Amino acid sequence: MRLLIVEDNLKLSAWLAKLLRAERYIVDCVNDGDDGAHALQTQPYDVAIIDLGLPKMGGIDLIRATRDRGVTVPILILTANDSLSHRVKGLDAGADDYLSKPFEISELEARLRALSRRTATSKRAQLSFGPLVLDQNTRLFELAGKQLHLSPREYALLETLFRKAGTTVSKAWLMESIFGFEDEPSDSAIELYVHRLRKKLEGSTVSIATLRGLGYLLRTLEN
Ligand code: CA
């Protein structure tokens, strides 16, 4: 799952990014509203976390501009200003939820899970594809009842394929889903992660197929 944090308090955003990366999220940070607008219009995010008081373009204007462009990413507002009118303005501009600073990381994570479930195809906690099961609450995969141990990148790649299981996912889309701004995405890195995932799926009825020139497909023997 790829997240964008738009926050001008660098200490706070670095702290948040570190904690969320430890939880296997792919995290990008930008520090003003203009960069936030650009990122949201050009990259696929699963959730955006937006501070309201931002330089260049304020949070409310950023949310409005994002929605005006037809970007439907779930938006969580972070606000230091706990006044009712700020929260109402944010929600009216098109945000989905808000959290007042200071907040507990566990509450932020619960809200991120709730927001990503809102856009997911199924609201159930457990999704399955053949013997592969994803628990959307713990964000862990099980294969035939056994937990799969995955690196953050392997997890992000498998999650992207899993959510589109049965359909072909292009390499370009995979790259944008699993690499943040600080990474250097490459074709060969994707191939390496696919190779590692294939090893971990070996012996089961679910596999990753390569469709030359098109991308990758998570499939089961049954289909
Ligand atoms: Ca701020």
Residues whose N, C-alpha, C, O or C-beta is under 5 A from the ligand:
A	BS01	CA	D8 N9 D51 G53 L54
